[in-house]
């Protein structure tokens, strides 16, 4: 007669049902609705960074131009607050810098290193009237010219910068949006891969 301890007890069906089942395999083609392919996500991020860089560059140039106009206005204010007038000779002429030599009433000859303010349309050897600050004679401008001469070029630069920047930002935004919209193709909620001859359940 076999020992009762050697007889295996039959499995309890109730316990078998209570055991947790292993993780079910995910269906093919499934994925997170919020996930996007790495290539397209990287491209969208790269386009966003380019767009931010273009915007920062445009704003920086605009701020610089406005600061230059403000500096010209400040120089005019300083000259007007303690103005002296004399005649000078143009030593060299250029669009951005013209060198001028002049003598102040105290007999001192001045040739400012930064040149004369508002230097356009001058000719080397030409004698012109200049206005300067008595406390700082090297701060000098062509007589009859002020910040209004600088406003038109500044506006032209601003118009050119933003005429190039706005279309560029629009194109980059379109490209970035197009890259981000690709994730819909890989969204199992909004996309069903159709098998030839099958019918879409939404139809």
C-alpha positions as CSV (number, residue, x, y, z in Angstrom):
1,X,0.0,0.0,0.0
2,X,1.6,3.3,-1.1
3,X,2.4,5.9,1.5
4,X,-0.2,8.8,1.6
5,X,2.7,11.3,1.6
6,X,3.9,10.1,-1.8
7,X,0.6,10.7,-3.5
8,X,0.6,14.1,-5.3
9,X,-2.4,16.2,-4.6
10,X,-4.4,17.3,-7.7
11,X,-4.1,21.0,-8.5
12,X,-6.7,23.3,-7.2
13,X,-8.6,24.8,-10.1
14,X,-9.6,27.8,-8.0
15,X,-6.0,28.7,-7.3
16,X,-5.1,28.2,-10.9
17,X,-7.7,30.8,-11.9
18,X,-6.5,33.2,-9.3
19,X,-2.9,33.3,-10.5
20,X,-2.2,36.5,-12.4
21,X,-1.7,36.0,-16.1
22,X,1.5,37.2,-17.7
23,X,1.6,40.4,-19.7
24,X,-0.2,40.1,-23.0
25,X,1.9,40.9,-26.0
26,X,1.2,44.3,-27.4
27,X,-0.6,44.2,-30.8
28,X,1.6,44.8,-33.8
29,X,1.7,48.5,-34.9
30,X,0.5,49.8,-31.5
31,X,2.3,52.7,-29.8
32,X,1.7,55.7,-27.6
33,X,-0.6,58.3,-29.2
34,X,1.8,61.0,-28.0
35,X,5.0,59.4,-29.4
36,X,6.6,60.4,-32.6
37,X,9.4,58.9,-34.7
38,X,12.8,60.1,-33.4
39,X,13.9,61.3,-36.9
40,X,10.9,63.6,-37.3
41,X,11.0,64.8,-33.7
42,X,14.7,65.7,-34.0
43,X,14.0,67.6,-37.3
44,X,11.1,69.5,-35.7
45,X,13.4,70.4,-32.7
46,X,16.2,71.5,-35.1
47,X,13.8,73.7,-37.1
48,X,12.5,75.3,-33.8
49,X,16.0,76.1,-32.8
50,X,16.8,77.7,-36.2
51,X,13.6,79.7,-35.9
52,X,14.5,81.0,-32.5
53,X,18.0,81.8,-33.7
54,X,16.7,83.8,-36.6
55,X,14.3,85.7,-34.3
56,X,17.1,86.5,-31.8
57,X,19.3,87.8,-34.6
58,X,16.6,90.0,-36.0
59,X,15.8,91.4,-32.6
60,X,19.5,92.0,-31.8
61,X,20.0,93.9,-35.1
62,X,16.9,96.0,-34.4
63,X,18.0,96.8,-30.9
64,X,21.5,97.8,-32.1
65,X,20.1,100.1,-34.8
66,X,17.8,101.8,-32.2
67,X,20.8,102.2,-29.8
68,X,22.8,103.9,-32.6
69,X,19.9,106.3,-33.2
70,X,19.7,107.0,-29.5
71,X,23.4,107.6,-29.3
72,X,23.2,110.1,-32.1
73,X,20.3,111.9,-30.3
74,X,22.4,112.0,-27.1
75,X,25.4,113.5,-29.0
76,X,23.1,116.1,-30.5
77,X,21.8,116.9,-27.0
78,X,25.3,117.3,-25.6
79,X,26.4,119.5,-28.5
80,X,23.3,121.7,-28.2
81,X,23.7,122.1,-24.5
82,X,27.2,123.8,-24.9
83,X,27.6,124.5,-28.6
84,X,30.6,126.0,-30.2
85,X,31.0,126.7,-34.0
86,X,34.0,127.0,-36.2
87,X,35.3,126.2,-39.7
88,X,37.1,122.9,-40.4
89,X,38.8,121.1,-43.3
90,X,37.8,117.6,-44.4
91,X,40.9,115.5,-44.5
92,X,39.3,112.3,-45.7
93,X,35.7,111.5,-46.7
94,X,33.7,108.3,-46.5
95,X,30.2,107.0,-45.9
96,X,30.9,105.8,-42.4
97,X,33.8,108.0,-41.3
98,X,35.2,111.4,-42.4
99,X,38.2,113.0,-40.7
100,X,38.0,116.7,-40.0
101,X,40.5,119.1,-38.7
102,X,39.5,122.4,-37.0
103,X,40.8,125.0,-34.6
104,X,38.8,126.1,-31.6
105,X,38.9,129.7,-30.3
106,X,41.5,128.8,-27.7
107,X,44.0,128.0,-30.6
108,X,44.0,124.2,-30.1
109,X,43.8,122.1,-33.3
110,X,41.5,119.1,-33.1
111,X,41.3,116.0,-35.3
112,X,38.9,113.6,-33.6
113,X,39.9,109.9,-34.0
114,X,36.2,108.9,-34.5
115,X,35.8,111.6,-37.1
116,X,32.8,113.9,-37.5
117,X,29.2,113.0,-36.9
118,X,26.9,112.6,-40.0
119,X,29.9,112.3,-42.4
120,X,28.0,111.6,-45.7
121,X,28.3,113.7,-48.8
122,X,31.6,115.3,-47.9
123,X,34.7,115.7,-50.1
124,X,38.3,115.6,-49.1
125,X,39.8,119.1,-49.0
126,X,36.4,120.7,-48.6
127,X,36.0,123.4,-45.9
128,X,32.8,123.1,-43.8
129,X,31.2,124.6,-40.8
130,X,31.2,122.3,-37.7
131,X,29.5,122.4,-34.4
132,X,31.1,120.9,-31.3
133,X,30.7,120.6,-27.6
134,X,32.8,123.2,-25.8
135,X,33.5,120.9,-22.8
136,X,34.5,118.1,-25.2
137,X,35.7,119.6,-28.5
138,X,36.3,116.2,-30.1
139,X,32.5,115.7,-30.1
140,X,31.8,117.4,-33.4
141,X,29.2,117.3,-36.1
142,X,28.7,118.9,-39.5
143,X,26.8,122.1,-39.0
144,X,23.1,121.9,-39.8
145,X,22.9,118.1,-39.4
146,X,21.3,116.2,-36.6
147,X,19.8,112.9,-35.7
148,X,17.2,113.2,-38.4
149,X,19.9,112.4,-40.9
150,X,20.3,109.0,-39.2
151,X,16.6,108.1,-38.9
152,X,16.0,107.3,-42.6
153,X,19.0,104.9,-42.9
154,X,17.9,103.3,-39.6
155,X,14.4,102.7,-40.8
156,X,15.7,101.3,-44.1
157,X,17.8,98.8,-42.1
158,X,14.9,97.8,-39.9
159,X,12.6,97.4,-42.9
160,X,15.2,95.2,-44.7
161,X,15.9,93.0,-41.7
162,X,12.2,92.3,-41.0
163,X,11.3,91.9,-44.6
164,X,13.8,89.0,-44.7
165,X,13.0,87.7,-41.2
166,X,9.2,87.4,-41.3
167,X,9.0,85.2,-44.4
168,X,11.9,83.1,-43.1
169,X,10.1,82.6,-39.8
170,X,6.9,81.7,-41.6
171,X,8.6,79.1,-43.8
172,X,10.4,77.6,-40.8
173,X,7.2,77.4,-38.8
174,X,5.4,75.7,-41.7
175,X,8.3,73.2,-42.0
176,X,8.3,72.6,-38.2
177,X,4.5,72.1,-38.1
178,X,4.7,69.7,-41.0
179,X,7.4,67.6,-39.2
180,X,5.3,67.5,-36.0
181,X,2.1,66.4,-37.9
182,X,3.9,63.3,-39.1
183,X,3.2,61.7,-35.7
184,X,-0.4,61.3,-36.7
185,X,0.6,58.7,-39.2
186,X,2.0,56.6,-36.4
187,X,-0.8,57.2,-34.0
188,X,-2.9,54.0,-33.7
189,X,-5.9,56.0,-32.5
190,X,-6.1,58.2,-35.6
191,X,-4.6,55.7,-38.1
192,X,-5.6,52.2,-39.0
193,X,-3.4,50.2,-41.3
194,X,-5.7,48.7,-43.8
195,X,-5.4,45.2,-45.2
196,X,-6.4,44.8,-48.8
197,X,-10.0,43.7,-49.0
198,X,-10.7,44.7,-45.3
199,X,-13.1,47.4,-44.2
200,X,-12.3,50.2,-41.9
201,X,-14.3,49.8,-38.6
202,X,-15.1,53.5,-38.6
203,X,-16.9,53.2,-42.0
